[in-house]
Amino acid sequence: MKRYYTTDEWSVIEEGFDPTFQEASESIFSLGNGHMGQRANFEENYSGESLQGTYIAGIYYPDKTRVGWWKNGYPEYFAKVLNAPNWIGIAVRAGNEDLDLHTCKVLSFRRELNMKHGYLERSFIAELKSGRQLQVNTRRFLSLAADEIGAIRYSVRSVNFEGTLELLPYLDANVVNRDANYDEKFWEILETGFKADNAFLRMRTRKSGFEVCYSMNCTAEINGTANKAKMQPVQRSGYAGFKIETGINASDEVVLYKYVAVLTSLDHKPDSLVDISIDTLMQASGRRFDGLFADHAVQWDEKWSHSNIVIKGDPEAQQGIRFNIFQLNQTYTGRDQRLNIGPKGFTGEKYGGSTYWDTEAFLIPFYLSTEPDHVSRNLLLYRYKHLDKAIENATKLGFNQGAALYPMVTMNGEECHNEWEITFEEIHRNGAIAYAIYNYVKYTGEKEYLAQYGLEVLIALSRFWRQRVNWSDVKGKYVILGVTGPNEYENNVNNNWYTNRMASWTLRYTLESLDYVMREHPMQYQQLVNKTGFRYDAETSAWNDIIKNLYLPLLEERGIFLQQDGFMDKEQRMVSELSPAERPINQHWSWDRILRSVFLKQADVLQGIFFFEDEFTTDTIRRNFDFYEPRTVHESSLSACIHSILANRIGEVEKAYELYLRTSRLDLDDYNKEVAEGLHITSMGGTWMSIVIGFGGLRIKEGMLSFTPNLPRKWKYLSFIVNFRGRVLNIGISEKETEVKLLKGDTLQVEVNGKIVNCKL
């Protein structure tokens, strides 16, 4: 595969400008800080193909559902994170010509995403139609230290002309979403104006009623001296800026500093947004660009100090994992329980920025191991606070007595996905919620979470599974009919092994959690009984009966778990038989053909084996891996990471490495030819898992950290950092040894290749 971006261990670099890659690069070079995000759109006007994108966490719009045939139970809207007002804009005019890289001649171009300190730089020389040449250098960042602040340094140097140069930094609320149904307008302009030498916009989202205020402050220098030229206010509906006009000679440099504050009614009272926004902006601009950036860089140093991974001997692998970690760290910080993580993060409009099961299955392990416990705990509390909505969602579908079905797609706990095979059938997401609770308690040792929050959720989930199964006289077993498993290239199947396995396990874990809370926290248990109307004897008896008698499809003669009833009726082809011209099949085949084929989009049975690997022998794992992986096209971003981990588990280290490269460089190398739509943020947690759980062999065994590492041939050394129950450890792995160093916290024991090691400062 041809690589477009230069390989560098701490940066992503684009050398030369190719307009056909522009939208892809806008995704790759995106920035974020947990509060907001920005695609790598140009500051100056660009008339070529571009997906303009600025996104603010928690600000969404209920776009009306658009389906051809309405079905009872459909949600009425699809919630989406909005394309918010453009804050980066700086129009540039030399003489009577506009700077536009789509229409001028680009003589040189370089763009760099610096992952170590979280900034985007760009430099280019452009020749306008008149022959005038401009050299531009820009740097921008979204502050990790003050997350309502964005800053830009924009330098323009005359290469060969004398005349006038005009810069127009602006804020523009006249934006649209490319994915808007019915071409709906999402923003209502409330106020546009100037106050204390600052421009500001105040907007409100239609329907959802969120208010947002942007304020902007600018300063300019010519050849290092503050420019005293007057900034002329420019204002129209939803647009506010300052026009700066100055004379310029050959080799002169004009530097514009632009500071923007972005505040919302999620955090501030609407009627004081303008004043607070300007106060916030003035404090930030008082630090000036270099001071703001220094504060920001310190925060990135701190982030990397407990999340960095070092790979020696393989620059492509090193760049890949750091790119994934960087995007995860700038997408979610854990500061706000109301926020979660969308599959595209702040990098595009696809999937609407909503929450999926990806968080529980693929992201919580990353935050458990790289951040203090409260960060992953906040992701669990996000679901706990939506429990009433999950019960309401189930009620709409005919369930009762406190049964909960968490939404497949949501912003506020309400289901907002409108494809029947997903909304009604992909019910395995309930299992992921339960597994996240289990994973959190297992990793942190905080069993009290069960008494405070977890058990209430588990009971509601188990009530759902109790009502979702039905007894089959033919099989003499409980069955679960009409579902879609993790492999979305199968719809409306019966007895998906993974779904049935998750249902049975959830019931079993709920019973174990009940015993713990009843024994250790009797008062909280009684409060829960009173709150939920829980009937111990009747409900636990039914759950135990299902656990004992739930049908799990099995292909006995092959010793594999069958993905679902009828799977072997399909023509058993291998992915290796597909022509490259047909890949990816979701862009070349009809949906009918995909559904009838044997090909898997992602791990399904293997997803369940990954979750519960302790319950299976190595031979069992190998048989299932050898059967399903050759039939998997890996057209889900969540696929390769699970396969990589299991390949390591069965000793297929080079296969694991091949799959690791696919997941770590999925976006950098655009494997699925869709990166222009945005990055695959949630799968990046799986990439981290493929190294730490896969090659590092991290497991928790009876409350103890355990490591059984395997390194691919190309790697000379691997190290990663793990936060575990108040300790910070560095694990260094070479061909000869594995060394565990305690960096912070009390002495503890860990297991390395079956031997107990004492770690102390």
ZIUR-V378313 format. One record per backbone hydrogen bond with DSSP energy under -0.5 kcal/mol. CO is the residue of the C=O (numbers start at 1). NH is the residue of the N-H. If there is no record, write none. Layout:
# ZIUR-V378313
CO	NH
CO	NH
This chain:
# ZIUR-V378313
2	4
6	8
6	13
10	115
10	116
11	8
12	113
13	6
13	15
14	16
14	111
16	18
17	19
18	21
19	22
21	25
22	26
23	27
24	28
25	29
26	40
27	30
31	38
35	57
36	33
37	55
38	31
39	41
43	90
50	52
53	39
54	84
55	37
56	59
58	60
59	82
61	63
61	80
63	78
65	67
71	74
76	65
77	79
78	63
80	61
82	84
85	87
86	172
89	170
91	168
92	99
93	95
93	166
94	97
97	94
98	100
100	103
100	104
104	106
105	107
105	127
108	125
109	16
110	123
111	14
112	114
112	121
113	12
113	115
114	118
114	119
119	114
120	140
121	112
122	138
123	110
124	136
125	107
125	108
126	128
126	134
127	105
128	131
132	128
133	159
133	160
134	126
134	136
135	157
136	124
137	155
138	122
139	153
140	120
141	143
141	151
146	149
148	262
149	143
150	260
151	141
152	154
152	258
153	139
153	155
154	256
155	137
156	254
157	135
158	251
163	248
164	95
165	246
166	93
167	244
168	91
169	242
171	240
172	86
173	175
177	180
180	183
181	184
186	206
187	189
188	204
191	202
193	200
195	198
198	195
199	216
200	193
201	214
202	190
202	191
203	212
204	188
205	209
206	208
210	205
211	265
212	203
213	263
214	201
215	261
216	199
217	259
219	257
220	227
221	255
222	225
225	222
230	232
230	245
231	233
232	243
234	241
236	239
238	173
239	236
240	171
241	234
242	169
242	244
243	232
243	245
244	167
246	165
248	163
249	252
252	158
253	223
254	156
254	256
255	221
256	154
256	258
257	219
258	152
259	217
260	150
261	215
261	263
263	213
264	267
264	268
269	272
270	273
272	276
273	277
274	278
275	279
276	280
277	281
278	282
279	283
280	284
281	285
282	286
283	287
284	287
285	288
287	291
288	292
289	293
290	294
291	295
292	296
293	297
294	298
295	299
296	300
297	301
298	302
299	303
300	304
301	305
302	306
303	306
304	307
304	308
308	721
310	719
312	716
312	717
314	318
315	319
316	320
317	321
318	322
319	323
320	324
321	325
322	326
323	327
324	328
325	329
326	330
327	331
328	331
328	332
330	34
336	339
341	356
342	345
343	681
343	682
344	347
349	352
350	353
351	354
352	81
354	343
355	410
356	359
357	361
358	362
358	363
359	363
359	364
363	366
363	367
364	368
365	369
366	370
367	371
369	723
372	375
372	376
373	377
374	378
375	379
376	380
377	381
378	382
379	383
380	384
381	385
383	386
384	387
386	390
387	391
388	392
389	393
390	394
390	405
391	395
392	396
393	397
394	397
394	399
395	398
400	403
409	416
410	355
417	75
418	420
419	422
419	423
420	424
420	425
422	426
425	427
425	484
426	429
427	430
428	431
428	432
429	433
430	434
431	435
432	436
433	437
434	438
435	439
436	440
437	441
438	442
439	443
440	444
441	445
445	447
446	449
447	450
447	451
448	452
449	453
449	454
450	455
453	457
454	458
455	459
456	460
457	461
458	462
459	463
460	404
460	464
461	465
462	466
463	467
464	468
465	469
470	479
471	473
472	476
472	477
477	472
478	551
479	470
480	495
483	493
486	488
487	490
493	483
494	565
496	500
497	501
498	502
499	503
500	504
501	505
502	506
503	507
504	508
505	509
506	510
507	511
508	512
509	513
510	514
511	515
512	516
513	517
514	518
515	519
516	520
517	521
521	525
522	526
523	527
524	528
525	529
526	530
527	531
528	532
529	533
529	534
534	536
535	539
536	540
537	541
538	542
539	543
540	544
541	545
542	546
543	547
544	548
545	549
546	550
549	478
553	562
554	556
555	558
555	559
555	560
560	555
563	497
564	567
566	569
567	570
571	573
574	577
575	578
579	582
580	583
584	587
585	588
585	589
590	594
591	595
592	596
593	597
594	597
600	633
600	634
601	635
601	636
604	608
605	609
606	610
607	611
608	612
610	613
612	615
613	616
617	621
618	622
619	623
620	624
621	625
622	626
623	627
624	628
625	629
628	631
629	632
630	575
631	600
631	633
636	639
636	640
639	643
640	644
641	645
642	646
643	647
644	648
645	649
646	650
647	652
648	651
651	653
652	656
653	657
654	658
655	659
656	660
657	661
658	662
659	663
660	664
661	665
663	666
665	669
666	671
670	673
674	677
675	678
677	350
679	681
680	684
681	684
681	685
682	685
682	686
683	687
684	688
685	689
686	690
687	691
688	691
688	692
689	693
689	694
690	695
691	696
692	698
695	710
699	701
699	706
700	702
701	704
704	701
705	751
706	699
707	753
712	715
716	735
717	312
718	733
719	310
720	731
722	724
722	729
724	727
727	724
728	743
728	744
729	722
729	731
730	732
730	741
731	720
732	739
733	718
737	734
739	732
739	741
741	730
741	743
744	728
748	759
750	752
750	757
751	707
752	755
755	752
757	750
757	759
759	748
